[in-house]
Amino acid sequence: MQFPDVQAADHHILTEGRPAFTYFAGGQVNVGAEAEQPPEGARQVLFEGSAGLKGTIPVSAIVAGSAIEQVVILGGMRAVPEMLVDTRDFVRPIWRDGVLTLVTQFARNGVLVPFEPPNNRPCCADH
């Protein structure tokens, strides 16, 4: 399924309420469904266990309770199971080397947050 009028991946695009992912190719946003193999860098929008990733939870709970297979910290370091992730109730893992991966970054007090924020704003949008 392709969306030629969408300029960037839109996390509100759903595929029949089933696991879906978005990716940019051929100059447009494409949406794939669970029967397809996601390409490198595809953003997984719907996935098993996504509804339970709310609030601040340990990395071990993310990996054990969802389809996310690994949590990494921006720069490539793997997060250890005891680290906490403040999900901000918005988690969009990506496909890296065939592994569903949540990319995070450090926030306050050593807590991690997903790298992709729930409300993206274009750079310099406020001035």
N, C-alpha and C positions, 0 to 999 in steps of 0.2 A: 504494500500500500504506500503510495507516495503523496506528498503534500507540496506541490510546487509553489504555493503562495506563502509558506511558512519559512521564515528566514533563519530560525534557530530551533533546536530541539524543544518541544513543548511537552512537559511532563503530564499535561492533562489529556493527551491523546491516549485513548484506551482501545484495546482490541477485544471486544466481547467479554470484558471483565476477566480475562485470562492473563497469565504472565505475558507481558509485552515489553519491548525495548524500542528505543529510538536511536537513530544514527543518521549522520549527515553524509550523503553521497550523491554524486552527479548534480551538485548544486541545489539540492533540496533535502528536506527532512523525510526520512523513510521510517515506517513502523513495521516491526517484525513481530511474529507471534511465537508461541512456545514450540511449534513444530520446526522452526527454522534455527539454524546455528547463528548466534549473534556475531557480527564482525568485531574485530578488535576496536575497543573504545566505545562500543554501544552502551548506552545508559539503560539499565534495567529499571522499568517503571513499576511493573507489577511482578511480584515474586513471592514464593512460599515464605510465610512468616513475616511479611512486611508489615502487616497490621499490628503486630506485637512490638515493633521497634519504636516505642514511645518513651519519652523522658530520658533519664540518665541511667544507663545500664552498662554492665561490664562487657568487654570484648568477648569473653567466653560465652555469654548469653546470646550475643549477636550470631556467633558462629554456630552454636548449638541449636538455636531456635529459629533459624531462617536459612534461606538458600545461599546466603553470603558465606563464602568459603574462607576468606581472609580479610583482615583489616590492616591497612598500611597507613603510615604517617607520611605526609607530604615529604618528598625527598627519598622515599624508598624503604625506610625502616619498617619492619613489621611490628605491629602493636602487640604487647604481651597480654595474655588472657585477663590479668587483674586490672588492666587499665580501664578507666571509665570513659564512656562516650555519651555526651549530651546530644541526643539525636535531634533535638529541636522539633521532634515529631515529623521529620522529613529526611528520608534516607534514599539516595539514588546511587546505588553501586554501579560500577562499570565493569565491562569484560576486559580482562588483561591476561593475555596468554591462555585463553580458554578457561579462566578462573573468575568467578564472580567476586569482585573486590570492592570493598568500601574504602575510599581514600579519605583520610581525616587530616586534621591539623590541630596543633595545640591551641587551647583557649586558656582560660584562667585556672590557676592552681593545678596545672598538670592534666586537667580534664581535656579530652579530645572532642572535637565537633566535626561532623562531616564537612569536607572541603566545599561541596556545593551547598550554598545557603538556601533556605526555603524561599526567599524572595530575592531573586537576582536583580541587580540594578546595573545598568550600563555604567561604565567608568565615567566619572565627572557628570553624572546625570543631575546632580543637585546644584550645579552652578554653570 
